[in-house]
Amino acid sequence: MMQSLTPDVEVRLSVGQCVRTLTTSKEKEEVTKTLHTLTSYLDDGPQSTITSAQRAEFSRAHYTRTLQFLISNINADWLQLLTVAQCTELWDGLFLRGPPDQTLLALMDGISSMSSPSAGLDRLVSILERFLQSGRLTVLLWTRCQGTGLSDSPQLRETLLSRLVALPDLTANQLHHHNKTLFLPQQYYPLLARDMLTVLERTCQALRGLKDCSLTFVAQALGKACVQGHSALVFGVLAPHLSSCTLSDMVWQRVCWKLLENVPERWLESVPDALSRIMGNLVLKNKKAQFVITHKLLLLQYKYETRVLSILLGYLAQDRERRPLLIQVLRSLCQAWANPSAVRHTPLEQQLYVSRALLLCVGLLSDAELQELRSELLQCMLGGMQSHLDSSVVRVRRMGMVVGECLSSRMDVNGAKLKFEYEHDEETEELLSLMTPLSEEETELLDDRLDLPQDVKGKTVPSQAVPSQAASVAQKSGADPDSELDSDDELTPYDMSADQEMSQAAPPRYLRDCLEAFLSSEDPVRVDLSLRAIEGLVRKNTSTAREVSVELSKVLLHMEDRYNTVGFLSLRQAAMVALTVTDSVPVRYFTLILTIYLFILWFSFITIYLSLLCQVLIMSAQELSQPITDKEGPSKAIQRVTMNTPLYPGDDPIHWRQVVERRIQSKTKRLSKGVTHPPAKPTPNRYAPVAGHFFFPLLRNYDRPQVTFDLLGGDHLVLGRLIHTLGLLMHLAVNAPVATQMGRALLDFVWAVRYHVDQMVRRGVLFAVCSVFLSMPSQSLLVELSDQLFETRAWLADVAEGDPDTDCRNLAVQSLVLLEKSLKTEMNPAALVLQS
C-alpha cells in the first residue's frame, strides 16, 4: 500500500501538471479543465474539494509563479481558444481571487515588462483597473493588519509598499498618453485613503471583539504617500472622517494614535496637519515627533499655509500636558525672529513664516503665561524690531513694524502701544489678523476641518445687504422732499470742475527772477510760482541757464520747503534734471557734492541728499540717452490739430480720395514692396560724451573709511543705493566709447562686496554685473575681462544655486544667460586663441 502524499507535494505535482498541459495542449476542453483546476485552489466554498492546507500551500509557494506563467503566455495560442466569458471567469479570476499582495506585485511587474502598446498590456491594465475597483486594496491592507499575508521580510515589505504607493507613477511611465483615469493621482490616492478608512473601521470592530491587529503596514503606506507629496489628497479624505469618528469614540481615538505612532520617523514630518484627537499625546511619547512638530515644521521649513500653523500650535495649546511645549516653541520663535543673522541670511518667505508662527503662538497664551513671559517678549520685541528696522529691504522693515505693533498691543506695557506708519497690503493685513481672537465657530472649524454648507453661506450675505440697501434708499428718498420740484428748474449750474484758482501775481519770465525769488523773497506765492516755472525757463533759455547753472544748482540743492508747497520735491527734482541736461557743469557739481556727502562729510547729510542726487543723476542720464524729440510745445500741436480737423467728417475734401486709394492698394498685387515707413532718423547720443562725468566721480575714495562713515563696512544702506545708481548709469552707457572703462571699473568696485551680508547690496551687485554684460561689447568682455570671466562665472553659478534671497538667485541666472550669450557671439577661432 502506497503512503499518502503530503499537501505540499500534492500541490506541487498538480500545479506542475497544469503548467505542462497549458504549454502543450491545443484542445479547448483540456485548457478549460486545467484553468478550472488552478482556480479551485482559490475557492474556499463549502463545495470545494481542496483542503485548507492545500489552499495555503498553493498561496504560499505556487500562486505567484502561476501568475507569472500566465503573464508570460498572455499571447499564447491556447488562450485564443477561450471565449470572452471564459477568459473573464477563468483567466482574469486567477488574478482577482488570489492573495492581493502577490497579485499586485505580479501585475505591476508584468505591466512594467510589457512593450507598449500591445494587446497583452491592455489586458493587464484592464485587470489592474478591475483589481482596484473591486476593493482588492482593502483586502490587501486588511490581510497585512491580520498578519496573514506574505512572509514579512523587510525587502518584500518595502517592494510591496513601493508598488502600492507609486502605482500612478509606474503606470504613467509605461502607458504615457494611454493611461487610465483611475491611475491618475487625483483619483488613486483618495481611493487608497478610502480603503485605509475601511481597514481602520474593521480594526475598531476587531478590537471591540478582543482581537489583535497591527497597523504597521497601513501607517507605513500613509507615511510613504505623504513623503512623496500626496498628503493633501490623502488627508483630504482621512482628516474629516477621522475627526468626526474620534469625537466621542475612544476606540477610534486609540486606533488613530496607534496609526500615527507607527508612521516611520523618516516620513513623520510629511504628516503635518493631523488634529489633536487624532494624534493624542504622540508629541510627548515620540521624540522624533516632538522634534518635527516643535522645531522642524516651525523653524526649518516654511512651506505650510497659515491654517496648518494654526492647527499645529493649537494642538500644542489644547492640552495641559502639552502647553509646556507651546512655551518652548514660543521661546524658540522669539530667538529666531530677533536674531540679526537670521534677518540677514534667511529668505523673506521664511521670515514671514516665523512672524506668522510667533503671532499665532502669542495669541494662544493665557494672561498668566503672558505675565510670566512678559520680560522675554519685551526683549524679543525690542531686539527683533531693531534687527528688522536696520534692514534695507522694505518688506523686512514693514514686517518688523507690524510684529512690534502686535506684540506691544498684546503685552499692553503700561497702557502704551507702538504705532508705525507703513503701507497696508495683503501681507500686513494677514499679520494683523493673526492677533484677532477666533470665535467659537472658527475654532470649531479649524478643529474639525469642516466647511459650512453652501446654502448657509449663500443666505447670510443677502440678509445683511438688504437692510443696508433699504436704509440707503430711504435716506436718499427722504433727504429732500422738494428735490423733484428743483429738478424742473431751467437754470442749470455751470461745470466748474476744471476751474483753477486765479493768482494775483504773474509767473516769472526770466531765470534770474526765479533765482532772486529763491534767495531773497519772503512771499510764498512768488516762491511757488518761481518753482513751478523754472523747469520750462531752463529748457527754453539754454544760454542763460548755462550762465547761472552753478549758482542755481546750489540753491536748488539746499532749498527747503518753508511754505509747504504742493509737489515741492518733484518740482525741485525736475528743475535740477533740466539744469543737468542743459549744461554739463551741474553734472560735475552734483557728482562732486554727492561724493563729498558720501566720503568726507557727515553721515546725517547722506540720508537727506543721497536719494535726491542719485535720482537727479539717473533721470538726467535717461533723458540724455533718449533721442531728441520735437520741441514744439503742446499748445502748437493742439492748435494745428484743431485747425486741420473738419467740423464734420463728411466735410473733409480728401476723405473720398483716401477711401479710393485704400481700395486700389488692397486690390493691387505687387511682386515686391519697398520700404513703407521712412527709416528712423539717426540722432546723436547726448549721454555718451558726458557718461564719465556722471560715473567716475562716484567711485572716488570708496575704499577709505572716514571717521563717521565706512562705505565698505556697516553702512550698507548707502552702499546699496550707490551700487544701484552706478549700475543704471552703466546700463545707459551702452555703445558709448567709455563703456569699456566704466565696466571694468564697476566690476572692480563691486567685486569686493559680492558676498555682502545685506541682500540689498547683493542685489545691487548682481544688477551692476548685468548692466556690465549688457552695455559692454562682447569683444571687449573677452579682451578686457578675460582674466575675471571664469571666476565671475563660478561666483554667479554659486549665487544662483545657494543664495537665500530669491531676487539674487534670479539676477544671477540672468547674468549667466547674458554672459553665455556674449561668449557665444564672439567665440570664433581668433577669440578662442586670444582667451587661451
QUILIN-V31385 format. One record per backbone hydrogen bond with DSSP energy under -1.0 kcal/mol. NH is the residue of the N-H (numbers start at 1). CO is the residue of the C=O. E is the energy in kcal/mol with one decimal. If there is no record, write none. Layout:
BEGIN
nh	co	e
NH	CO	E
NH	CO	E
END
This chain:
BEGIN
nh	co	e
10	6	-2.5
11	7	-2.5
12	8	-2.0
13	9	-2.5
14	10	-2.5
15	11	-2.6
16	12	-2.1
17	13	-2.2
18	14	-2.1
19	15	-2.3
20	16	-2.1
21	17	-2.2
22	18	-2.4
23	19	-1.6
24	20	-1.7
25	21	-2.9
31	27	-1.9
32	28	-2.7
33	29	-2.5
34	30	-1.9
35	31	-2.2
36	32	-2.1
37	33	-1.8
38	34	-2.1
39	35	-2.4
40	36	-1.8
42	39	-1.9
48	45	-1.3
55	51	-2.3
56	52	-2.4
57	53	-2.2
58	54	-2.5
59	55	-2.4
60	56	-2.0
61	57	-2.6
62	58	-1.7
63	58	-1.8
66	62	-2.2
67	63	-2.3
68	64	-2.4
69	65	-2.2
70	66	-2.3
71	67	-2.4
72	68	-2.1
73	69	-1.3
74	71	-1.2
76	73	-1.6
87	83	-2.4
88	84	-2.2
89	85	-2.4
90	86	-3.0
92	87	-3.0
94	90	-1.2
95	92	-1.1
96	92	-1.6
97	93	-1.4
103	99	-2.0
104	100	-2.6
105	101	-1.9
106	102	-2.4
107	103	-2.8
108	104	-2.5
109	105	-2.2
110	106	-2.5
111	107	-2.7
112	108	-1.9
113	109	-1.5
114	110	-1.1
122	118	-1.9
123	119	-2.0
124	120	-2.1
125	121	-2.5
126	122	-2.2
127	123	-2.1
128	124	-2.4
129	125	-2.2
130	126	-2.1
131	127	-2.3
132	128	-1.9
133	129	-2.1
134	130	-2.0
136	131	-1.6
139	135	-1.4
140	136	-2.3
141	137	-2.7
142	138	-2.5
143	139	-2.4
144	140	-1.7
145	141	-1.8
146	142	-1.9
148	143	-2.3
153	151	-2.2
157	153	-2.6
158	154	-2.3
159	155	-2.1
160	156	-2.5
161	157	-2.4
162	158	-2.3
163	159	-2.4
164	160	-2.4
165	161	-2.7
166	162	-2.3
170	166	-2.5
171	167	-2.5
172	168	-2.0
173	169	-2.1
174	170	-1.1
175	171	-3.2
176	172	-1.8
178	175	-2.2
179	176	-1.1
184	181	-1.4
187	184	-1.3
188	184	-3.1
189	185	-1.5
191	187	-1.2
192	188	-2.6
193	189	-2.3
194	190	-2.2
195	191	-2.1
196	192	-2.1
197	193	-2.1
198	194	-2.0
199	195	-2.1
200	196	-2.6
201	197	-2.2
202	198	-2.2
203	199	-2.3
204	200	-2.2
205	201	-2.0
206	202	-2.5
207	203	-2.5
208	204	-2.1
209	205	-1.3
210	207	-1.6
211	206	-2.6
214	145	-2.0
219	215	-2.4
220	216	-2.4
221	217	-2.4
222	218	-2.4
223	219	-2.7
224	220	-2.5
225	221	-2.2
226	222	-2.0
227	223	-2.5
228	224	-1.1
229	226	-1.8
230	225	-1.9
234	230	-2.1
235	231	-3.0
236	232	-1.4
237	234	-1.1
238	234	-2.2
239	235	-1.7
242	238	-3.0
243	239	-2.5
244	240	-1.9
245	241	-2.3
246	242	-2.3
253	249	-1.7
254	250	-2.6
255	251	-2.3
256	252	-2.5
257	253	-2.5
258	254	-2.3
259	255	-2.3
260	256	-2.2
261	257	-2.1
262	258	-1.6
267	264	-1.4
270	267	-1.3
271	268	-1.8
279	275	-2.5
280	276	-3.0
282	279	-1.0
284	281	-1.3
285	281	-1.1
286	282	-2.6
290	286	-2.2
291	287	-2.4
292	288	-2.4
293	289	-2.5
294	290	-2.4
295	291	-1.5
296	291	-2.3
297	292	-2.9
299	295	-3.0
301	296	-1.7
309	305	-1.8
310	306	-2.6
311	307	-1.9
312	308	-2.6
313	309	-2.6
314	310	-2.1
315	311	-2.1
316	312	-1.5
317	313	-1.5
318	314	-1.3
326	322	-1.1
327	323	-1.9
328	324	-2.0
329	325	-2.5
330	326	-2.2
331	327	-2.2
332	328	-2.0
333	329	-2.6
334	330	-2.4
335	331	-2.2
336	332	-2.2
337	333	-2.7
338	334	-2.1
343	339	-1.9
344	340	-1.7
345	341	-2.1
346	342	-1.8
351	347	-2.0
352	348	-2.4
353	349	-2.0
354	350	-2.5
355	351	-2.1
356	352	-2.2
357	353	-2.3
358	354	-2.5
359	355	-2.3
360	356	-2.5
361	357	-2.4
362	358	-2.4
363	359	-2.0
365	362	-1.3
370	366	-2.3
371	367	-2.2
372	368	-1.9
373	369	-2.0
377	373	-2.6
378	374	-2.5
379	375	-2.2
380	376	-2.3
381	377	-2.8
382	378	-2.4
383	379	-2.4
384	380	-2.7
385	381	-2.3
386	382	-1.9
387	383	-2.1
388	384	-2.4
389	385	-3.1
390	386	-1.5
391	388	-1.1
397	393	-2.2
398	394	-2.7
399	395	-2.2
400	396	-2.2
401	397	-2.1
402	398	-2.4
403	399	-2.4
404	400	-2.2
405	401	-2.5
406	402	-2.4
407	403	-2.6
408	404	-2.4
409	405	-2.2
410	406	-2.1
411	407	-2.5
412	408	-2.5
416	413	-2.5
429	425	-2.4
430	426	-2.0
431	427	-2.0
432	428	-2.5
433	429	-1.9
436	433	-1.2
443	439	-2.5
444	440	-2.5
445	441	-2.1
446	442	-2.4
447	443	-2.0
448	444	-2.5
449	445	-1.7
457	453	-1.9
458	454	-2.4
459	455	-1.2
460	456	-1.2
463	459	-1.1
464	460	-1.1
465	461	-1.9
466	462	-2.7
469	465	-2.2
470	466	-2.7
471	467	-2.7
472	468	-2.2
473	469	-2.3
474	470	-2.7
475	471	-2.5
476	472	-2.2
477	473	-2.8
478	474	-2.5
483	480	-1.5
486	482	-2.0
487	483	-1.5
489	486	-1.5
492	490	-1.4
514	510	-1.3
515	511	-2.4
516	512	-2.3
517	513	-2.1
518	514	-2.2
519	515	-1.7
520	516	-2.6
527	523	-2.1
528	524	-2.4
529	525	-2.5
530	526	-2.4
531	527	-2.3
532	528	-1.8
533	529	-1.5
534	530	-1.4
537	533	-1.9
538	534	-2.4
539	535	-1.9
540	536	-1.7
541	537	-2.5
545	541	-2.1
546	542	-1.9
547	543	-1.2
548	544	-1.8
552	548	-2.7
553	549	-2.3
554	550	-2.1
555	551	-2.1
556	552	-2.6
557	553	-2.3
558	554	-1.9
562	560	-1.7
568	565	-1.4
571	567	-2.3
572	568	-2.6
573	569	-2.3
574	570	-2.4
575	571	-2.0
576	572	-2.2
577	573	-2.3
578	574	-2.2
579	575	-2.2
580	576	-2.2
581	577	-2.4
582	578	-2.0
583	579	-2.3
588	584	-1.5
589	585	-2.1
590	586	-3.3
591	587	-2.5
592	588	-1.9
593	589	-2.8
594	590	-2.8
595	591	-2.4
596	592	-2.5
597	593	-2.7
598	594	-2.1
599	595	-2.6
600	596	-2.3
601	596	-2.5
607	603	-1.1
609	605	-2.4
610	606	-2.8
613	609	-2.7
614	610	-2.4
615	611	-2.2
616	612	-2.4
617	613	-2.5
618	614	-2.4
619	615	-2.7
620	616	-2.3
621	617	-2.3
622	618	-2.4
623	619	-2.2
624	620	-2.5
625	621	-1.8
637	633	-1.5
638	634	-2.5
639	635	-2.3
640	636	-2.7
641	637	-2.3
642	638	-2.3
643	639	-2.3
644	640	-2.1
651	648	-1.3
652	649	-1.3
655	652	-1.1
658	654	-1.9
659	655	-1.6
660	656	-2.2
661	657	-2.5
662	658	-2.2
663	659	-1.9
664	660	-2.3
665	661	-2.4
666	662	-2.1
667	663	-1.4
686	624	-1.0
694	690	-1.4
695	691	-2.0
696	692	-1.6
698	695	-1.2
699	696	-1.5
700	697	-1.2
704	701	-1.3
706	709	-2.9
713	710	-1.1
715	710	-1.4
716	714	-1.9
719	715	-1.6
720	716	-2.6
721	717	-1.7
722	718	-2.5
723	719	-2.5
724	720	-2.0
725	721	-2.1
726	722	-2.5
727	723	-2.4
728	724	-2.1
729	725	-2.5
730	726	-2.2
731	727	-2.3
732	728	-2.1
735	775	-1.0
736	733	-2.0
739	736	-1.7
742	738	-2.3
743	739	-2.7
744	740	-2.2
745	741	-2.2
746	742	-2.6
747	743	-2.3
748	744	-2.0
749	745	-1.8
750	746	-2.6
751	747	-1.7
753	750	-1.0
756	753	-1.5
762	758	-1.8
763	759	-2.4
764	760	-2.3
765	761	-2.4
766	762	-2.3
767	763	-2.5
768	764	-2.4
769	765	-2.2
770	766	-2.2
771	767	-2.3
772	768	-2.1
773	769	-2.3
774	770	-2.0
775	771	-2.4
776	772	-2.5
781	777	-1.8
782	778	-1.5
783	779	-2.1
784	780	-2.7
785	781	-1.1
789	785	-1.5
792	788	-2.7
793	789	-2.7
794	790	-2.1
795	791	-2.2
796	792	-2.6
797	793	-2.1
798	794	-2.0
799	795	-2.3
800	796	-2.7
801	797	-1.1
802	798	-2.5
803	799	-2.0
809	805	-1.8
810	806	-2.3
811	807	-2.5
812	808	-2.3
813	809	-2.0
814	810	-2.2
815	811	-2.4
816	812	-2.3
817	813	-2.2
818	814	-2.5
819	815	-2.5
820	816	-2.6
821	817	-2.3
822	818	-2.3
823	819	-2.4
824	820	-2.4
825	821	-1.7
826	822	-1.5
828	826	-2.2
832	828	-2.5
833	829	-2.2
834	830	-2.3
835	831	-2.7
836	832	-2.4
END
